[in-house]
Amino acid sequence: IFEFVTEEGLSIDMAQPETMTAIEVDGPTHYLKCKEKQRGVENGRTKFKSRLLRQLGWSVIHIPYFEWDALTDAATQEAYLQSKTKGE
C-alpha cells in the first residue's frame, strides 16, 4: 500500500500493514544540512516519527535519497531493496 495512514494518524510512504512493515523514502528534507561528508544525519522530525512507529510495533525501513540516486539501473535498485527488506 502506498501512502498508508495508521490509526494514530501517522503517514507512511509504503506499508505492509499485515506485518507492520513501514518503508519511508527519505528525501533531502528528512536530513540536516551538513557538510558533504556528514550527509545522512536525520533531522528531529524524521527521528521522532520513526521512534513513534517503532513504539507502535512497526518495523521501519529507510530509503535515503542519496543512496537511491546512486543506483544506476533497475537490477541494482531491486538488489538494494531486497537487501534493505531482508529479514522483514
Solvent accessible surface area in square Angstrom, and as a share of the most:
residue,aa,sasa,rsa
1,I,122,0.62
2,F,158,0.66
3,E,109,0.49
4,F,46,0.19
5,V,88,0.50
6,T,8,0.05
7,E,181,0.81
8,E,104,0.46
9,G,52,0.50
10,L,36,0.18
11,S,42,0.27
12,I,0,0.00
13,D,42,0.22
14,M,53,0.24
15,A,8,0.06
16,Q,94,0.42
17,P,39,0.24
18,E,142,0.64
19,T,77,0.45
20,M,71,0.32
21,T,11,0.07
22,A,0,0.00
23,I,30,0.15
24,E,5,0.02
25,V,72,0.41
26,D,0,0.00
27,G,21,0.20
28,P,86,0.54
29,T,116,0.68
30,H,47,0.21
31,Y,21,0.08
32,L,91,0.45
33,K,208,0.88
34,C,55,0.33
35,K,142,0.60
36,E,126,0.57
37,K,178,0.76
38,Q,94,0.42
39,R,119,0.43
40,G,30,0.28
41,V,60,0.35
42,E,40,0.18
43,N,29,0.15
44,G,52,0.50
45,R,208,0.76
46,T,9,0.05
47,K,96,0.41
48,F,111,0.46
49,K,49,0.21
50,S,7,0.04
51,R,129,0.47
52,L,54,0.27
53,L,1,0.00
54,R,123,0.45
55,Q,139,0.62
56,L,68,0.34
57,G,49,0.47
58,W,19,0.07
59,S,46,0.30
60,V,16,0.09
61,I,12,0.06
62,H,31,0.14
63,I,5,0.02
64,P,14,0.09
65,Y,61,0.23
66,F,35,0.15
67,E,67,0.30
68,W,75,0.26
69,D,106,0.55
70,A,74,0.57
71,L,33,0.17
72,T,123,0.72
73,D,72,0.37
74,A,77,0.60
75,A,74,0.57
76,T,53,0.31
77,Q,50,0.22
78,E,103,0.46
79,A,58,0.45
80,Y,31,0.12
81,L,62,0.31
82,Q,109,0.48
83,S,71,0.46
84,K,64,0.27
85,T,43,0.25
86,K,166,0.70
87,G,81,0.78
88,E,105,0.47
